[in-house]
Amino acid sequence: MDDIMVDNLVRVDGYPQDVTGTSHEVTGLTPATEYSYAVTAKANEETSPVSNEISVTTLNDEGHGTGIASVTVDGLYAVNGTIYFNAVAGERVEVINTLGQCVYAGATVDGLNSVAVEVGIVVVKVGNSVGKVVVK
């Protein structure tokens, strides 16, 4: 079956599918392409709400192999000088301004995290995830 285009999204052949366990390897991805994922959990005929969406970009195919080039920070947004994002406890978080200066470094708590920073554009790195946000 060919990939199906829906609102500029490329569906990966064979998905959605049921997965048993806590991890799953997705194969058949196109190099240098952004994919978005959301999951639900099932137990005893009950289905959870859909998770927050995560976006990943695959590596290019110029001799770099396969894998993920970048993962966006889950739920990243800014309101009134504070950055908000979702994370699991213990991940390292860094906030870097446009001058390349680290303006905050620390560890995350489980769930919604917040960091107060100065107005401007900043890059937020949480574990292996990276995002940018405009702080007003």
N, CA, C and O atoms as a Tinker XYZ file with bonds, in Angstrom:
   544  protein
     1  N      0.844000   -1.183000    0.000000    73     2
     2  CA     0.000000    0.000000    0.000000    64     1     3
     3  C      0.885000    1.241000    0.000000    63     2     4     5
     4  O      1.876000    1.284000    0.729000    81     3
     5  N      0.555000    2.236000   -0.789000    73     3     6
     6  CA     1.313000    3.484000   -0.852000    64     5     7
     7  C      0.964000    4.371000    0.337000    63     6     8     9
     8  O     -0.095000    4.228000    0.949000    81     7
     9  N      1.892000    5.306000    0.659000    73     7    10
    10  CA     1.606000    6.282000    1.710000    64     9    11
    11  C      0.392000    7.114000    1.321000    63    10    12    13
    12  O      0.197000    7.418000    0.145000    81    11
    13  N     -0.418000    7.480000    2.297000    73    11    14
    14  CA    -1.620000    8.271000    2.064000    64    13    15
    15  C     -1.374000    9.687000    2.554000    63    14    16    17
    16  O     -0.977000    9.874000    3.705000    81    15
    17  N     -1.595000   10.678000    1.723000    73    15    18
    18  CA    -1.422000   12.068000    2.124000    64    17    19
    19  C     -2.740000   12.596000    2.684000    63    18    20    21
    20  O     -3.772000   12.536000    2.015000    81    19
    21  N     -2.705000   13.114000    3.912000    73    19    22
    22  CA    -3.876000   13.711000    4.543000    64    21    23
    23  C     -3.419000   15.005000    5.194000    63    22    24    25
    24  O     -2.649000   14.973000    6.154000    81    23
    25  N     -3.879000   16.138000    4.691000    73    23    26
    26  CA    -3.485000   17.442000    5.241000    64    25    27
    27  C     -1.972000   17.554000    5.394000    63    26    28    29
    28  O     -1.492000   17.953000    6.455000    81    27
    29  N     -1.222000   17.216000    4.370000    73    27    30
    30  CA     0.240000   17.276000    4.343000    64    29    31
    31  C      0.909000   16.302000    5.311000    63    30    32    33
    32  O      2.096000   16.452000    5.598000    81    31
    33  N      0.191000   15.322000    5.815000    73    31    34
    34  CA     0.776000   14.303000    6.675000    64    33    35
    35  C      0.983000   13.041000    5.860000    63    34    36    37
    36  O      0.143000   12.677000    5.037000    81    35
    37  N      2.100000   12.378000    6.092000    73    35    38
    38  CA     2.359000   11.100000    5.433000    64    37    39
    39  C      2.096000   10.005000    6.451000    63    38    40    41
    40  O      2.720000    9.975000    7.511000    81    39
    41  N      1.188000    9.120000    6.138000    73    39    42
    42  CA     0.902000    7.997000    7.026000    64    41    43
    43  C      1.905000    6.886000    6.736000    63    42    44    45
    44  O      2.187000    6.576000    5.579000    81    43
    45  N      2.431000    6.303000    7.781000    73    43    46
    46  CA     3.387000    5.216000    7.624000    64    45    47
    47  C      2.610000    3.934000    7.357000    63    46    48    49
    48  O      1.646000    3.622000    8.056000    81    47
    49  N      3.039000    3.198000    6.339000    73    47    50
    50  CA     2.382000    1.965000    5.950000    64    49    51
    51  C      2.275000    1.011000    7.140000    63    50    52    53
    52  O      3.267000    0.770000    7.828000    81    51
    53  N      1.084000    0.467000    7.386000    73    51    54
    54  CA     0.901000   -0.512000    8.447000    64    53    55
    55  C      0.488000    0.068000    9.786000    63    54    56    57
    56  O      0.365000   -0.672000   10.763000    81    55
    57  N      0.271000    1.372000    9.855000    73    55    58
    58  CA    -0.126000    2.004000   11.125000    64    57    59
    59  C     -1.481000    2.654000   10.956000    63    58    60    61
    60  O     -1.806000    3.074000    9.846000    81    59
    61  N     -2.281000    2.761000   11.986000    73    59    62
    62  CA    -2.000000    2.403000   13.372000    64    61    63
    63  C     -1.996000    0.893000   13.573000    63    62    64    65
    64  O     -2.519000    0.138000   12.753000    81    63
    65  N     -1.392000    0.468000   14.690000    73    63    66
    66  CA    -1.348000   -0.942000   15.030000    64    65    67
    67  C     -1.288000   -1.118000   16.532000    63    66    68    69
    68  O     -0.908000   -0.204000   17.264000    81    67
    69  N     -1.666000   -2.301000   16.985000    73    67    70
    70  CA    -1.574000   -2.624000   18.400000    64    69    71
    71  C     -0.155000   -3.063000   18.726000    63    70    72    73
    72  O      0.464000   -3.812000   17.970000    81    71
    73  N      0.353000   -2.593000   19.856000    73    71    74
    74  CA     1.705000   -2.928000   20.310000    64    73    75
    75  C      1.604000   -3.408000   21.746000    63    74    76    77
    76  O      0.916000   -2.796000   22.564000    81    75
    77  N      2.281000   -4.492000   22.051000    73    75    78
    78  CA     2.332000   -4.988000   23.421000    64    77    79
    79  C      3.676000   -4.594000   24.019000    63    78    80    81
    80  O      4.716000   -4.797000   23.392000    81    79
    81  N      3.665000   -4.033000   25.226000    73    79    82
    82  CA     4.911000   -3.632000   25.882000    64    81    83
    83  C      4.993000   -2.128000   26.041000    63    82    84    85
    84  O      4.010000   -1.415000   25.842000    81    83
    85  N      6.178000   -1.650000   26.403000    73    83    86
    86  CA     6.364000   -0.222000   26.675000    64    85    87
    87  C      7.192000    0.494000   25.620000    63    86    88    89
    88  O      7.450000    1.690000   25.752000    81    87
    89  N      7.615000   -0.217000   24.572000    73    87    90
    90  CA     8.352000    0.443000   23.494000    64    89    91
    91  C      8.043000   -0.269000   22.181000    63    90    92    93
    92  O      7.552000   -1.397000   22.158000    81    91
    93  N      8.351000    0.436000   21.082000    73    91    94
    94  CA     8.085000   -0.119000   19.755000    64    93    95
    95  C      8.982000    0.558000   18.743000    63    94    96    97
    96  O      9.121000    1.781000   18.758000    81    95
    97  N      9.594000   -0.218000   17.863000    73    95    98
    98  CA    10.428000    0.329000   16.797000    64    97    99
    99  C      9.588000    0.501000   15.541000    63    98   100   101
   100  O      8.965000   -0.445000   15.059000    81    99
   101  N      9.580000    1.714000   15.022000    73    99   102
   102  CA     8.856000    2.008000   13.790000    64   101   103
   103  C      9.851000    1.916000   12.645000    63   102   104   105
   104  O     10.894000    2.569000   12.679000    81   103
   105  N      9.543000    1.118000   11.636000    73   103   106
   106  CA    10.436000    0.947000   10.487000    64   105   107
   107  C      9.764000    1.502000    9.237000    63   106   108   109
   108  O      8.578000    1.832000    9.250000    81   107
   109  N     10.538000    1.600000    8.156000    73   107   110
   110  CA     9.987000    2.050000    6.883000    64   109   111
   111  C      9.820000    3.550000    6.781000    63   110   112   113
   112  O      9.034000    4.027000    5.961000    81   111
   113  N     10.549000    4.316000    7.604000    73   111   114
   114  CA    10.433000    5.773000    7.564000    64   113   115
   115  C     11.304000    6.360000    6.469000    63   114   116   117
   116  O     12.320000    5.777000    6.092000    81   115
   117  N     10.904000    7.509000    5.964000    73   115   118
   118  CA    11.634000    8.205000    4.917000    64   117   119
   119  C     12.679000    9.123000    5.553000    63   118   120   121
   120  O     12.367000    9.826000    6.514000    81   119
   121  N     13.933000    9.133000    5.031000    73   119   122
   122  CA    14.957000   10.027000    5.581000    64   121   123
   123  C     14.543000   11.491000    5.503000    63   122   124   125
   124  O     13.790000   11.888000    4.613000    81   123
   125  N     15.042000   12.291000    6.446000    73   123   126
   126  CA    14.842000   13.739000    6.492000    64   125   127
   127  C     13.362000   14.125000    6.429000    63   126   128   129
   128  O     12.987000   15.064000    5.727000    81   127
   129  N     12.533000   13.395000    7.165000    73   127   130
   130  CA    11.089000   13.625000    7.158000    64   129   131
   131  C     10.590000   13.765000    8.587000    63   130   132   133
   132  O     11.025000   13.036000    9.479000    81   131
   133  N      9.671000   14.710000    8.803000    73   131   134
   134  CA     9.081000   14.892000   10.132000    64   133   135
   135  C      7.859000   13.997000   10.276000    63   134   136   137
   136  O      7.003000   13.942000    9.392000    81   135
   137  N      7.791000   13.300000   11.398000    73   135   138
   138  CA     6.651000   12.452000   11.733000    64   137   139
   139  C      6.104000   12.875000   13.088000    63   138   140   141
   140  O      6.857000   13.327000   13.951000    81   139
   141  N      4.805000   12.731000   13.278000    73   139   142
   142  CA     4.169000   13.026000   14.557000    64   141   143
   143  C      3.482000   11.769000   15.062000    63   142   144   145
   144  O      2.889000   11.013000   14.293000    81   143
   145  N      3.575000   11.559000   16.373000    73   143   146
   146  CA     3.007000   10.365000   16.980000    64   145   147
   147  C      2.154000   10.733000   18.184000    63   146   148   149
   148  O      2.443000   11.688000   18.905000    81   147
   149  N      1.118000    9.968000   18.379000    73   147   150
   150  CA     0.305000   10.020000   19.592000    64   149   151
   151  C     -0.114000    8.580000   19.865000    63   150   152   153
   152  O     -0.261000    7.792000   18.931000    81   151
   153  N     -0.304000    8.234000   21.116000    73   151   154
   154  CA    -0.646000    6.855000   21.457000    64   153   155
   155  C     -1.822000    6.808000   22.426000    63   154   156   157
   156  O     -2.145000    7.791000   23.093000    81   155
   157  N     -2.444000    5.651000   22.483000    73   155   158
   158  CA    -3.435000    5.350000   23.509000    64   157   159
   159  C     -3.009000    4.044000   24.165000    63   158   160   161
   160  O     -2.300000    3.239000   23.562000    81   159
   161  N     -3.439000    3.844000   25.384000    73   159   162
   162  CA    -3.154000    2.604000   26.103000    64   161   163
   163  C     -4.460000    1.852000   26.308000    63   162   164   165
   164  O     -5.513000    2.457000   26.510000    81   163
   165  N     -4.379000    0.518000   26.254000    73   163   166
   166  CA    -5.561000   -0.313000   26.456000    64   165   167
   167  C     -5.283000   -1.303000   27.575000    63   166   168   169
   168  O     -4.199000   -1.882000   27.646000    81   167
   169  N     -6.270000   -1.498000   28.453000    73   167   170
   170  CA    -6.194000   -2.501000   29.510000    64   169   171
   171  C     -7.610000   -2.903000   29.882000    63   170   172   173
   172  O     -8.458000   -2.049000   30.141000    81   171
   173  N     -7.862000   -4.201000   29.908000    73   171   174
   174  CA    -9.183000   -4.701000   30.295000    64   173   175
   175  C    -10.314000   -4.036000   29.517000    63   174   176   177
   176  O    -11.307000   -3.604000   30.103000    81   175
   177  N    -10.162000   -3.955000   28.205000    73   175   178
   178  CA   -11.180000   -3.373000   27.327000    64   177   179
   179  C    -11.394000   -1.872000   27.523000    63   178   180   181
   180  O    -12.317000   -1.311000   26.932000    81   179
   181  N    -10.582000   -1.218000   28.323000    73   179   182
   182  CA   -10.643000    0.236000   28.516000    64   181   183
   183  C     -9.537000    0.875000   27.680000    63   182   184   185
   184  O     -8.434000    0.334000   27.595000    81   183
   185  N     -9.822000    2.015000   27.068000    73   183   186
   186  CA    -8.834000    2.738000   26.270000    64   185   187
   187  C     -8.623000    4.113000   26.873000    63   186   188   189
   188  O     -9.582000    4.818000   27.187000    81   187
   189  N     -7.352000    4.492000   27.035000    73   187   190
   190  CA    -7.020000    5.800000   27.601000    64   189   191
   191  C     -7.299000    6.905000   26.594000    63   190   192   193
   192  O     -7.492000    6.637000   25.409000    81   191
   193  N     -7.320000    8.152000   27.068000    73   191   194
   194  CA    -7.371000    9.273000   26.120000    64   193   195
   195  C     -6.086000    9.277000   25.269000    63   194   196   197
   196  O     -5.080000    8.682000   25.655000    81   195
   197  N     -6.131000    9.939000   24.137000    73   195   198
   198  CA    -4.961000   10.051000   23.269000    64   197   199
   199  C     -3.893000   10.879000   23.982000    63   198   200   201
   200  O     -4.194000   11.902000   24.597000    81   199
   201  N     -2.651000   10.427000   23.892000    73   199   202
   202  CA    -1.532000   11.116000   24.546000    64   201   203
   203  C     -1.247000   12.453000   23.883000    63   202   204   205
   204  O     -1.800000   12.768000   22.829000    81   203
   205  N     -0.370000   13.244000   24.517000    73   203   206
   206  CA     0.165000   14.427000   23.853000    64   205   207
   207  C      0.935000   13.959000   22.630000    63   206   208   209
   208  O      1.468000   12.850000   22.611000    81   207
   209  N      0.993000   14.792000   21.626000    73   207   210
   210  CA     1.678000   14.446000   20.389000    64   209   211
   211  C      3.159000   14.784000   20.501000    63   210   212   213
   212  O      3.533000   15.797000   21.093000    81   211
   213  N      3.999000   13.925000   19.924000    73   211   214
   214  CA     5.426000   14.199000   19.852000    64   213   215
   215  C      5.815000   14.185000   18.378000    63   214   216   217
   216  O      5.333000   13.350000   17.612000    81   215
   217  N      6.683000   15.107000   17.983000    73   215   218
   218  CA     7.162000   15.163000   16.602000    64   217   219
   219  C      8.632000   14.789000   16.568000    63   218   220   221
   220  O      9.414000   15.221000   17.415000    81   219
   221  N      9.000000   13.986000   15.587000    73   219   222
   222  CA    10.396000   13.591000   15.396000    64   221   223
   223  C     10.769000   13.787000   13.941000    63   222   224   225
   224  O      9.910000   13.723000   13.062000    81   223
   225  N     12.057000   14.027000   13.680000    73   223   226
   226  CA    12.557000   14.163000   12.320000    64   225   227
   227  C     13.640000   13.125000   12.117000    63   226   228   229
   228  O     14.592000   13.053000   12.894000    81   227
   229  N     13.500000   12.320000   11.075000    73   227   230
   230  CA    14.489000   11.289000   10.795000    64   229   231
   231  C     15.765000   11.915000   10.222000    63   230   232   233
   232  O     15.733000   12.998000    9.637000    81   231
   233  N     16.888000   11.208000   10.404000    73   231   234
   234  CA    18.166000   11.666000    9.851000    64   233   235
   235  C     18.131000   11.606000    8.336000    63   234   236   237
   236  O     17.330000   10.877000    7.750000    81   235
   237  N     19.019000   12.388000    7.698000    73   235   238
   238  CA    19.085000   12.311000    6.238000    64   237   239
   239  C     19.814000   11.036000    5.842000    63   238   240   241
   240  O     20.386000   10.361000    6.698000    81   239
   241  N     19.802000   10.701000    4.574000    73   239   242
   242  CA    20.389000    9.438000    4.124000    64   241   243
   243  C     21.772000    9.604000    3.505000    63   242   244   245
   244  O     22.201000    8.740000    2.740000    81   243
   245  N     22.476000   10.679000    3.810000    73   243   246
   246  CA    23.795000   10.930000    3.236000    64   245   247
   247  C     24.877000   10.267000    4.079000    63   246   248   249
   248  O     25.786000   10.939000    4.566000    81   247
   249  N     24.780000    8.953000    4.251000    73   247   250
   250  CA    25.788000    8.227000    4.994000    64   249   251
   251  C     25.648000    8.307000    6.498000    63   250   252   253
   252  O     26.527000    7.845000    7.225000    81   251
   253  N     24.557000    8.885000    6.983000    73   251   254
   254  CA    24.379000    9.037000    8.423000    64   253   255
   255  C     23.569000    7.908000    9.035000    63   254   256   257
   256  O     23.286000    7.946000   10.232000    81   255
   257  N     23.186000    6.906000    8.257000    73   255   258
   258  CA    22.405000    5.799000    8.792000    64   257   259
   259  C     20.968000    6.191000    9.034000    63   258   260   261
   260  O     20.451000    7.129000    8.427000    81   259
   261  N     20.333000    5.465000    9.924000    73   259   262
   262  CA    18.943000    5.750000   10.241000    64   261   263
   263  C     18.844000    6.196000   11.681000    63   262   264   265
   264  O     19.779000    5.996000   12.456000    81   263
   265  N     17.762000    6.778000   12.042000    73   263   266
   266  CA    17.557000    7.226000   13.412000    64   265   267
   267  C     16.801000    8.522000   13.446000    63   266   268   269
   268  O     16.271000    8.974000   12.431000    81   267
   269  N     16.752000    9.119000   14.610000    73   267   270
   270  CA    16.008000   10.354000   14.818000    64   269   271
   271  C     16.981000   11.519000   14.865000    63   270   272   273
   272  O     17.951000   11.488000   15.623000    81   271
   273  N     16.733000   12.546000   14.064000    73   271   274
   274  CA    17.579000   13.731000   14.046000    64   273   275
   275  C     17.179000   14.696000   15.153000    63   274   276   277
   276  O     18.042000   15.323000   15.766000    81   275
   277  N     15.887000   14.823000   15.416000    73   275   278
   278  CA    15.441000   15.732000   16.467000    64   277   279
   279  C     14.077000   15.313000   16.978000    63   278   280   281
   280  O     13.280000   14.717000   16.254000    81   279
   281  N     13.825000   15.630000   18.223000    73   279   282
   282  CA    12.539000   15.373000   18.847000    64   281   283
   283  C     12.095000   16.675000   19.483000    63   282   284   285
   284  O     12.869000   17.296000   20.211000    81   283
   285  N     10.876000   17.102000   19.231000    73   283   286
   286  CA    10.419000   18.361000   19.782000    64   285   287
   287  C      9.998000   18.201000   21.234000    63   286   288   289
   288  O      9.558000   17.128000   21.646000    81   287
   289  N     10.134000   19.266000   22.004000    73   287   290
   290  CA     9.748000   19.271000   23.411000    64   289   291
   291  C      8.234000   19.173000   23.521000    63   290   292   293
   292  O      7.511000   19.917000   22.859000    81   291
   293  N      7.759000   18.265000   24.349000    73   291   294
   294  CA     6.335000   17.992000   24.509000    64   293   295
   295  C      5.618000   19.153000   25.181000    63   294   296   297
   296  O      5.971000   19.544000   26.294000    81   295
   297  N      4.609000   19.707000   24.507000    73   295   298
   298  CA     3.751000   20.732000   25.098000    64   297   299
   299  C      4.430000   22.063000   25.339000    63   298   300   301
   300  O      3.990000   22.811000   26.212000    81   299
   301  N      5.474000   22.393000   24.612000    73   299   302
   302  CA     6.245000   23.627000   24.835000    64   301   303
   303  C      5.446000   24.862000   24.439000    63   302   304   305
   304  O      4.959000   24.962000   23.313000    81   303
   305  N      5.315000   25.811000   25.385000    73   303   306
   306  CA     4.703000   27.111000   25.099000    64   305   307
   307  C      5.180000   28.112000   26.141000    63   306   308   309
   308  O      5.770000   27.725000   27.149000    81   307
   309  N      4.929000   29.400000   25.903000    73   307   310
   310  CA     5.348000   30.456000   26.830000    64   309   311
   311  C      4.194000   31.425000   27.055000    63   310   312   313
   312  O      3.465000   31.772000   26.125000    81   311
   313  N      4.039000   31.856000   28.310000    73   311   314
   314  CA     3.020000   32.836000   28.685000    64   313   315
   315  C      3.613000   33.754000   29.749000    63   314   316   317
   316  O      4.147000   33.283000   30.753000    81   315
   317  N      3.520000   35.066000   29.530000    73   315   318
   318  CA     3.945000   36.064000   30.524000    64   317   319
   319  C      5.327000   35.807000   31.121000    63   318   320   321
   320  O      5.498000   35.825000   32.340000    81   319
   321  N      6.310000   35.567000   30.256000    73   319   322
   322  CA     7.688000   35.407000   30.708000    64   321   323
   323  C      8.027000   34.060000   31.305000    63   322   324   325
   324  O      9.095000   33.898000   31.897000    81   323
   325  N      7.135000   33.086000   31.163000    73   323   326
   326  CA     7.397000   31.751000   31.700000    64   325   327
   327  C      7.219000   30.717000   30.603000    63   326   328   329
   328  O      6.241000   30.750000   29.856000    81   327
   329  N      8.182000   29.789000   30.513000    73   327   330
   330  CA     8.126000   28.678000   29.567000    64   329   331
   331  C      7.490000   27.496000   30.282000    63   330   332   333
   332  O      7.800000   27.218000   31.440000    81   331
   333  N      6.602000   26.804000   29.585000    73   331   334
   334  CA     5.960000   25.605000   30.126000    64   333   335
   335  C      6.211000   24.438000   29.174000    63   334   336   337
   336  O      6.230000   24.614000   27.956000    81   335
   337  N      6.403000   23.244000   29.737000    73   335   338
   338  CA     6.582000   22.034000   28.937000    64   337   339
   339  C      6.338000   20.814000   29.813000    63   338   340   341
   340  O      6.416000   20.886000   31.040000    81   339
   341  N      6.043000   19.698000   29.168000    73   339   342
   342  CA     5.828000   18.432000   29.871000    64   341   343
   343  C      7.109000   17.606000   29.851000    63   342   344   345
   344  O      7.861000   17.641000   28.877000    81   343
   345  N      7.353000   16.868000   30.921000    73   343   346
   346  CA     8.534000   16.011000   31.004000    64   345   347
   347  C      8.337000   14.966000   32.088000    63   346   348   349
   348  O      7.375000   15.012000   32.856000    81   347
   349  N      9.259000   14.031000   32.133000    73   347   350
   350  CA     9.298000   13.083000   33.240000    64   349   351
   351  C     10.372000   13.553000   34.210000    63   350   352   353
   352  O     11.298000   14.263000   33.818000    81   351
   353  N     10.255000   13.169000   35.448000    73   351   354
   354  CA    11.176000   13.624000   36.489000    64   353   355
   355  C     12.617000   13.222000   36.189000    63   354   356   357
   356  O     12.885000   12.111000   35.730000    81   355
   357  N     13.535000   14.143000   36.457000    73   355   358
   358  CA    14.964000   13.854000   36.367000    64   357   359
   359  C     15.638000   14.137000   35.048000    63   358   360   361
   360  O     16.851000   13.959000   34.937000    81   359
   361  N     14.889000   14.579000   34.027000    73   359   362
   362  CA    15.535000   14.913000   32.762000    64   361   363
   363  C     16.267000   16.248000   32.900000    63   362   364   365
   364  O     15.812000   17.136000   33.621000    81   363
   365  N     17.387000   16.387000   32.217000    73   363   366
   366  CA    18.122000   17.651000   32.235000    64   365   367
   367  C     17.428000   18.630000   31.297000    63   366   368   369
   368  O     17.063000   18.276000   30.175000    81   367
   369  N     17.248000   19.867000   31.763000    73   367   370
   370  CA    16.660000   20.911000   30.936000    64   369   371
   371  C     17.637000   22.078000   30.850000    63   370   372   373
   372  O     18.229000   22.480000   31.852000    81   371
   373  N     17.800000   22.615000   29.645000    73   371   374
   374  CA    18.626000   23.798000   29.412000    64   373   375
   375  C     17.830000   24.775000   28.560000    63   374   376   377
   376  O     17.145000   24.376000   27.618000    81   375
   377  N     17.923000   26.058000   28.896000    73   375   378
   378  CA    17.304000   27.114000   28.110000    64   377   379
   379  C     18.441000   28.006000   27.610000    63   378   380   381
   380  O     19.242000   28.506000   28.400000    81   379
   381  N     18.501000   28.199000   26.291000    73   379   382
   382  CA    19.604000   28.927000   25.667000    64   381   383
   383  C     19.037000   30.103000   24.889000    63   382   384   385
   384  O     18.097000   29.941000   24.111000    81   383
   385  N     19.608000   31.295000   25.098000    73   383   386
   386  CA    19.120000   32.484000   24.388000    64   385   387
   387  C     19.745000   32.584000   23.003000    63   386   388   389
   388  O     20.541000   31.728000   22.618000    81   387
   389  N     19.389000   33.632000   22.248000    73   387   390
   390  CA    19.875000   33.785000   20.872000    64   389   391
   391  C     21.358000   34.131000   20.793000    63   390   392   393
   392  O     21.944000   34.079000   19.712000    81   391
   393  N     21.973000   34.484000   21.920000    73   391   394
   394  CA    23.416000   34.724000   21.960000    64   393   395
   395  C     24.190000   33.447000   22.254000    63   394   396   397
   396  O     25.419000   33.462000   22.332000    81   395
   397  N     23.461000   32.333000   22.418000    73   395   398
   398  CA    24.100000   31.062000   22.713000    64   397   399
   399  C     24.415000   30.868000   24.189000    63   398   400   401
   400  O     25.132000   29.937000   24.554000    81   399
   401  N     23.882000   31.742000   25.041000    73   399   402
   402  CA    24.129000   31.654000   26.475000    64   401   403
   403  C     23.080000   30.784000   27.140000    63   402   404   405
   404  O     21.889000   30.892000   26.848000    81   403
   405  N     23.536000   29.914000   28.041000    73   403   406
   406  CA    22.606000   29.103000   28.816000    64   405   407
   407  C     22.054000   29.986000   29.930000    63   406   408   409
   408  O     22.792000   30.403000   30.822000    81   407
   409  N     20.752000   30.269000   29.875000    73   407   410
   410  CA    20.130000   31.148000   30.867000    64   409   411
   411  C     19.431000   30.365000   31.970000    63   410   412   413
   412  O     19.004000   30.941000   32.971000    81   411
   413  N     19.314000   29.044000   31.787000    73   411   414
   414  CA    18.766000   28.188000   32.834000    64   413   415
   415  C     19.227000   26.754000   32.586000    63   414   416   417
   416  O     19.245000   26.287000   31.447000    81   415
   417  N     19.596000   26.069000   33.649000    73   415   418
   418  CA    19.919000   24.642000   33.584000    64   417   419
   419  C     19.419000   24.003000   34.868000    63   418   420   421
   420  O     19.572000   24.567000   35.951000    81   419
   421  N     18.831000   22.846000   34.745000    73   419   422
   422  CA    18.329000   22.159000   35.923000    64   421   423
   423  C     17.749000   20.809000   35.555000    63   422   424   425
   424  O     18.000000   20.285000   34.470000    81   423
   425  N     16.962000   20.246000   36.480000    73   423   426
   426  CA    16.317000   18.953000   36.277000    64   425   427
   427  C     14.807000   19.140000   36.290000    63   426   428   429
   428  O     14.288000   20.038000   36.951000    81   427
   429  N     14.120000   18.297000   35.565000    73   427   430
   430  CA    12.669000   18.393000   35.454000    64   429   431
   431  C     11.967000   17.646000   36.585000    63   430   432   433
   432  O     12.543000   16.782000   37.246000    81   431
   433  N     10.711000   18.010000   36.779000    73   431   434
   434  CA     9.812000   17.266000   37.652000    64   433   435
   435  C      8.851000   16.499000   36.752000    63   434   436   437
   436  O      8.783000   16.774000   35.554000    81   435
   437  N      8.115000   15.556000   37.297000    73   435   438
   438  CA     7.168000   14.787000   36.503000    64   437   439
   439  C      5.946000   15.639000   36.181000    63   438   440   441
   440  O      5.354000   16.240000   37.078000    81   439
   441  N      5.568000   15.694000   34.910000    73   439   442
   442  CA     4.395000   16.452000   34.487000    64   441   443
   443  C      4.753000   17.815000   33.943000    63   442   444   445
   444  O      5.762000   17.967000   33.254000    81   443
   445  N      3.928000   18.819000   34.250000    73   443   446
   446  CA     4.125000   20.173000   33.735000    64   445   447
   447  C      5.258000   20.870000   34.473000    63   446   448   449
   448  O      5.264000   20.925000   35.703000    81   447
   449  N      6.219000   21.404000   33.718000    73   447   450
   450  CA     7.349000   22.151000   34.254000    64   449   451
   451  C      7.232000   23.596000   33.830000    63   450   452   453
   452  O      6.613000   23.892000   32.808000    81   451
   453  N      7.820000   24.511000   34.600000    73   451   454
   454  CA     7.820000   25.926000   34.230000    64   453   455
   455  C      9.168000   26.540000   34.569000    63   454   456   457
   456  O      9.789000   26.205000   35.578000    81   455
   457  N      9.608000   27.451000   33.699000    73   455   458
   458  CA    10.872000   28.158000   33.885000    64   457   459
   459  C     10.637000   29.615000   33.504000    63   458   460   461
   460  O     10.209000   29.901000   32.386000    81   459
   461  N     10.914000   30.542000   34.426000    73   459   462
   462  CA    10.798000   31.975000   34.136000    64   461   463
   463  C     12.078000   32.442000   33.439000    63   462   464   465
   464  O     13.181000   32.185000   33.921000    81   463
   465  N     11.926000   33.127000   32.308000    73   463   466
   466  CA    13.075000   33.637000   31.560000    64   465   467
   467  C     12.750000   35.029000   31.025000    63   466   468   469
   468  O     11.600000   35.468000   31.045000    81   467
   469  N     13.793000   35.714000   30.547000    73   467   470
   470  CA    13.597000   37.042000   29.967000    64   469   471
   471  C     12.914000   36.943000   28.607000    63   470   472   473
   472  O     12.945000   35.897000   27.959000    81   471
   473  N     12.308000   38.025000   28.191000    73   471   474
   474  CA    11.619000   38.116000   26.909000    64   473   475
   475  C     12.609000   37.870000   25.777000    63   474   476   477
   476  O     13.748000   38.333000   25.831000    81   475
   477  N     12.178000   37.146000   24.762000    73   475   478
   478  CA    13.002000   36.881000   23.591000    64   477   479
   479  C     12.731000   35.501000   23.036000    63   478   480   481
   480  O     11.799000   34.814000   23.453000    81   479
   481  N     13.563000   35.107000   22.088000    73   479   482
   482  CA    13.472000   33.774000   21.502000    64   481   483
   483  C     14.488000   32.897000   22.219000    63   482   484   485
   484  O     15.651000   33.275000   22.359000    81   483
   485  N     14.054000   31.735000   22.668000    73   483   486
   486  CA    14.959000   30.816000   23.356000    64   485   487
   487  C     14.814000   29.416000   22.785000    63   486   488   489
   488  O     13.772000   29.055000   22.236000    81   487
   489  N     15.874000   28.636000   22.925000    73   487   490
   490  CA    15.877000   27.224000   22.583000    64   489   491
   491  C     15.794000   26.461000   23.895000    63   490   492   493
   492  O     16.523000   26.753000   24.843000    81   491
   493  N     14.899000   25.482000   23.941000    73   491   494
   494  CA    14.702000   24.684000   25.146000    64   493   495
   495  C     15.107000   23.252000   24.815000    63   494   496   497
   496  O     14.588000   22.655000   23.872000    81   495
   497  N     16.038000   22.704000   25.598000    73   495   498
   498  CA    16.475000   21.320000   25.421000    64   497   499
   499  C     16.084000   20.552000   26.671000    63   498   500   501
   500  O     16.490000   20.904000   27.778000    81   499
   501  N     15.291000   19.498000   26.488000    73   499   502
   502  CA    14.869000   18.635000   27.583000    64   501   503
   503  C     15.272000   17.216000   27.214000    63   502   504   505
   504  O     14.696000   16.630000   26.297000    81   503
   505  N     16.255000   16.654000   27.916000    73   503   506
   506  CA    16.760000   15.334000   27.540000    64   505   507
   507  C     17.276000   15.382000   26.117000    63   506   508   509
   508  O     18.171000   16.172000   25.817000    81   507
   509  N     16.731000   14.549000   25.224000    73   507   510
   510  CA    17.106000   14.538000   23.809000    64   509   511
   511  C     16.155000   15.347000   22.936000    63   510   512   513
   512  O     16.280000   15.340000   21.712000    81   511
   513  N     15.216000   16.037000   23.548000    73   511   514
   514  CA    14.222000   16.825000   22.812000    64   513   515
   515  C     14.633000   18.294000   22.767000    63   514   516   517
   516  O     15.213000   18.815000   23.719000    81   515
   517  N     14.330000   18.952000   21.659000    73   515   518
   518  CA    14.685000   20.359000   21.489000    64   517   519
   519  C     13.495000   21.102000   20.883000    63   518   520   521
   520  O     12.801000   20.580000   20.011000    81   519
   521  N     13.270000   22.334000   21.362000    73   519   522
   522  CA    12.229000   23.180000   20.790000    64   521   523
   523  C     12.619000   24.626000   20.938000    63   522   524   525
   524  O     13.523000   24.952000   21.708000    81   523
   525  N     11.956000   25.494000   20.216000    73   523   526
   526  CA    12.194000   26.928000   20.365000    64   525   527
   527  C     10.872000   27.607000   20.623000    63   526   528   529
   528  O      9.823000   27.153000   20.167000    81   527
   529  N     10.934000   28.707000   21.363000    73   527   530
   530  CA     9.702000   29.391000   21.739000    64   529   531
   531  C      9.991000   30.878000   21.865000    63   530   532   533
   532  O     11.094000   31.274000   22.241000    81   531
   533  N      8.995000   31.700000   21.550000    73   531   534
   534  CA     9.090000   33.141000   21.727000    64   533   535
   535  C      8.484000   33.470000   23.079000    63   534   536   537
   536  O      7.325000   33.144000   23.339000    81   535
   537  N      9.261000   34.113000   23.942000    73   535   538
   538  CA     8.798000   34.480000   25.280000    64   537   539
   539  C      8.433000   35.956000   25.249000    63   538   540   541
   540  O      9.254000   36.800000   24.889000    81   539
   541  N      7.197000   36.265000   25.628000    73   539   542
   542  CA     6.722000   37.653000   25.633000    64   541   543
   543  C      6.438000   38.094000   27.041000    63   542   544
   544  O      6.027000   39.234000   27.260000    81   543
